[in-house]
Amino acid sequence: MASLKDLRNRISSVRSTRKITQAMKMVAAAKLRRAQEQAESARPYAERMQRMLAALSASVAGQPGAPKLLAGTGKDDTHLIVLCTSDRGLCGAFNSNLVKEAKRRVDNLIHEGKTVSVLCIGRKGREQLRRTHGRYIHSASQEIGKDLNYDTARGIADDIVARFDDGEFDVCHLVYARFRSPIKQYVTTMQLVPFSAVEETAPGEELPEDMRIDTGAADAGAGGRFNFEPEESEILAELLPRNMAVQVYRALLENNAGEQGSRMTAMDGATRNADDMIDDLTLTYNRTRQAVITKELNEIVSAKEALQ
């Protein structure tokens, strides 16, 4: 049985931990509101651009003059996976779910005989992948969340395009978390190269209807007759790199909102657990203290009776 001093120290330690988790919960809640507003504000523009490019590329795909970002290299041998995670932990299973999906894709591609490399955006993704899939990590970017803006996303997109132009990969996928609520984020994969407007979710998950990108209108309008100035291929050559930057920026914003929501939820749960632990330890302390007092009284009574 623990001594009274040990119990007091334990209660004091748990109370100190509770103060930290409570403070982290409040900070995450304050950051979540702004992050959620940014993510929701970026969605309409990003989704509309995806639908527009899907409609425009339908009439150009397969033609000799199609842009390389749309047509691809014609091969499917080398894959690049861009994994977006956070730089800091204590946010529940947020990072673990993203890394789990990246590992699943890497393992499946390796099993098919493909060559795979991973570009990690965020320190936690690199740390978790390094344990089992470190040989596939090509490069990593950290502290992106400190200065999260469109220029940062455009720099990442330009780096991906430069790698593609240098022939380093044939297909590129972006893995990130779509924000739904503080307690729910959907691990989502988007193909950046060659361009595709279709989003995939992790096995066992499915995006709600209101979060899906509707490409039906694009398919319906693909057969229409339109005159473009300049040509569709020239428009796509200009818009596809810009769309990549927009989608990367949107993914970073969604990830930031998901990180803050997960951290708020995790810290709320940790605070509740600390409260329960303090109650249990206090009850144990009181019972132990009562037992010690009772034992001392019994010893005094026994000593008195022995002297009589």
N, C-alpha and C positions, 0 to 999 in steps of 0.2 A: 504494500500500500504506500502511495506517495505521501511524503510528509506535508505538513501545512505550508511550510516555506516553498516547497516545490509547486504546490497548487497555486499559491499566491503569485509566484513567478510566471506560471503558465497562464493564469488569468490576465496578468498584466501584459504578457506577450501577445495574447490573442486580441486584447483591446487595442494595442498599438497597431496590429495588423488590420483590425477593423477600421481604424481611422484612415489608413492608407487606401484600403479598398473603397471606402465611402468617398474619399476625395477623388480617386480615379474615376469612380462612377459619375460624379458631378461634372468633372472636366470632360469626360467622354460625351455626356448628355449635352453639354454646351457646344462642343464641336460637332456633334451629330446634326443639329438643326441646320447649321450652315452647309455642312457636307451634303445633307439630303437635298437641300434647295439647289445646290450646284448640280448634283447628279440628275435631278428631275428636270432642271432647266436645259441640260445638254441633250436629253433624250430626243425631243421632237426634231431638232436639226439633224442629229446623227441618223435617226431612223428615216427621215425624209430623204436624206442624201443616199442612203442605202437603196431605197425604193427607186429613186430617180436613176441611179447608176444601173440597177438591175434592169429597168426598162430600156435604157439606152444601150446596154451591152448585149441585150437579146438580139438586136439586129446586126451586131458587129462580130459576135462570137463566131469563130470558125473561118472568118475571112482572112486573106493574106495580110491585110494592113492592120489587123487588130493589135492594140498595144500589148507589150510584153507582160505587164502586170495583170492583164486580162487573160491572155492566151497561155501564159506560163512558158515553161521551157520545153513542153512536150514530153517531159519525163516525170517520174514519181519516185526517184531514187533517194534523194536527200531532203530531209525535213528539218525545219527550224520551228521550235516551240518557244513562244514568248510567254513566260509565266509571270503574272503580276501578283505580288503578295505585299505584305506590309514590312516596314523596317523594325517594328516593335511587336512584342508579344503581349501576353495577358489579355488576349481577345478570344478566348474559347477555342473552338475548332475551326476558326476562320481560315488560318493559314494551312492547317493540316488538310482540310478538304481540298484546297486548291492544289497542294503538292501531291495529294493522293491521285487526283485526276491527271496531273502531269506525268506522274510515274506510270499510271495505267496506259497512257498514250505512248510513252517512250517504250515500255515493255512490249506493247502490241506491234509497234513499228519495227523494233529490233527482231521480234519473232518472225516478221514478214521479210526480213533480210534488208531493211532500209537502213540508211545512215542518218543518225539523229544528233542534233545539237540543241542545247537549251540556252536561251537568253533570259536571265533572271532579272526581274525588276523588283527590288525589295530584298532586304537582307535575310528575312526569315525563310524565303523560298530557297535561297542559296544554301543556308545552313542546313536545312532539312534534306535537300537533295544531295548535298555533298557526302552524306553518310553512306548512301547506297548507290547513287547515280552521279557521283562526282565527275566521272570521266566524260560525261556527256555535256557538262556545263561549258559553254563556249565563252561567255562573258557575263558580267553582272553589273547592275546599276543600283546604287544605294542612295538613301536620303532624298528620294524623289519627292516624297510628301512634304518636305520642308518648303519647297518652292513649286507647288503644283499649279502650272499654268499651261496654256496652249503651246508656248514656245518649247517647254520641256517635252511635251508629247511630239511636237514636230521634229525635235532633235532625234528622238527614238525612232520615229517613222523614217526619217532621212537615213538613219543608220541601217534600218532594215532594207530600204530600197537600194542603198549602196552595196550591201552584202549580196542582194539578189542580182544586181548588175554585174558583180564580180563573179557570179556563178557559184556562190557558196551553198546555195540550197535551191530546191525546185518548188517546194510547198512550205508555206508558213501558216501556223495557227497561233491564235492569241487566246490564252486561258486567263479568265478573270471571274469575278463574282458579281452577278447582277443583284442590285439592292432591291429588296422588296419591303422589308421592315426590320427593326432592330433585332428581331429574333429569327429572321429568315432571309437568306441570300442563296441565289442559285448559281452554282458553279457552271459557267458557260464557256463554250469554245467557239471562236469565230475564225473562219479561214480568211486570211488577209491576202495571200498570194497562192494561186491565182484568185482574183476577186470572186467572192461569193457572198450573197446577202443572207444565207441560211445560217442560223445559230444552232448549236448543239448543246445539250445539257448532259450532266453526268448521269451514268446509269441509275435508274430508279427515280429520276427527277424529270419534271416536265414544266416548262414555263407556262404560267397562266395565260389565258387568251389575250388579256389586255397588255401583256408584255412582249408578245410576239411581233416580229416584223412581217407585215402583210405584203407578200410579193405577188398576190393574185392580180392586183391592178397592173403590175408590171407585165405579167404574162398576158393579160387581156389586151394591153396596148402595144405589145410587141409587133403585132401584125399590121398595125396602122401604117399609113403612108405619110411621112413627114419629110420636109426638106430642112436640113440643118446647115447652118453657116457659123463657123466652119464645119468640116466633115465630122461625123460621129467619132471617128478614130482620133482626131485632133482634140476634140472635147474630152474624150476619155483619157487621153494621154496627160491632159492638164488636171483633170479632176480625180483620177485614181490615186495619185500620191497624196493629194489633199485629203481625200476621203480616209486614207490610211491614218493620217495624223489626227483626223477628227475621231475615228474609232478608237485609237489608242488613248486620246484625251478622255473620251467618254469612259473607257474601261478604267482609267486611273481614278476618275471621279466616282464611279460606281464602287470601286474597291475602297476608296477612302470612306465613303458613307457606310459600306459594309463593315469595315474595320472598327469605326467608332460605335456603330450599333452593336456589334459583337462584344466589344470591350465593355460597353455600358451594361449589357445583359450579363456578361461574365462577372463583372465586379459587383453587380446587384446580387447575384447568386452567392458570391464569396462573402459579401456583407451579411446576408441572411444566415449563411452557415456559421460565420463568426458569432453572430448573436446566439444561435442555438448552442454552440460550443461553450460560450461564456455562461449560459444558463446551466448547462450540464456540469461544468467545472465548479460553478458557485454552489450548486446543490451538493456535489461531492465534498467541497470544502466545508460546508456547514455540517454535513453528516460526520465528516472526519473530526472536525473541531468538537462537535457534541460528544463523539465517542472518546476523545482525549479527555474532556472535562469529566465525563462519567467515570472513566478509568481512574483519574486522579482522586475523585471523591471516594470511590471504592477503596483506594489505597489508604486514604486518610481514615476512613471508618474502620478498616481492618487493623490499622496501626493502633488506633485508639482502643479497640476491643482487646488487642494483644497486651496492652499496658495495664488493663484492669485486672 
